[in-house]
Amino acid sequence: MKSLTSNSNALSNCKQTHVTILNIYNNISIAMNAIRSAKSALRKEVKALVSTLTTEEKARQSGLVMGRLLTNAEYLKSRRISLYLSMPDEVNTMDVLKHALGSGKECFIPRYDDRTSTMDMIRLWTMEEYHDLPTTPWGIKQHPLLQHHEDAITTQPLDVVIMPGLAFTVDGCRLGRGR
């Protein structure tokens, strides 16, 4: 009889634990939905603000970022960099690309495969190669999926990753595009 009671208590404890886990999961799910909604609202707000900037102001701010990058010790000593190419509402990274290639850095740019949701960092050798790359529906140039190229992930480690964005926190956390 004692064994039956202890099994019954164990089963009751297990059920209580299961209910507790479900409650925690539901609370996390509610919190995640609230975060998604807040991020979506913030993206809309930032896009609206960015859309009010003139082309000249965007160029000025991109120049300020470039100036800071060119004095950054980590960037200056890097040999292998990954550079995400900018979208129109982000700091322009074209001057970074030109500088990196012109100063002999090994430069890798993203190649995204939307069928598998995977991204490779593919070596870009020259600006001429860049200009010849096809443009994705996002308006960003990338290497064709069916062509084999040097991939940073399968070769040596990267020294620096440069990623523009729509918005960042003071601590440098990036607000993603929500995709």
Steps between C-alpha positions, in 0.01 A plus 500: 500500500788736579641451149166586339474821704853610411433431128177700525689792663770482233236507226328797665834685526572421135162642394560815708843541341348456155234766572770735633709451186197567279425820694860616462491420128174695458646799687812491284286476188295804607819694578657406164190617314512830689870540410428422133223761495720760669785434255262525206371835625857622557602394148211699353590803710869488406422446131273804509779709657762375254269576208506868600879521465633657184746314280764749611431434869519123447831546320629724781407245767650215297820704476507545878467125549775437243725747679452319829563164336827622349627585849382173656800288602319170447406593145842641417686186611246260347592292197173309445173688529139421437298792370124500473402716207268782596140554405379850401379584851830406667843657527660455159775235509632551145794714618584233759504238226723714279737572788519137613575371152736790426701440816547130425253357749329173416137605472199268530141595423178311574335259263155408624305197380132561577412139411706368792519818713879471506762767457858458386769765515656494153833654404483808281828567324454834321259787445471386136374163626254685726360701210449180297301324775127449451259693721255319729132594539616688814710726278828360635774348286613148577682210341277254310394199705619241250854636474768372738703769678726520804281500810632667816317253722687201359842666480674719758326704770386854430662787689213749474135493397346828385122504501291806423150517636186702525555577869727407790487535875758709683673170586520399133215247483350499150132530422453237231270525202247259651523235235 
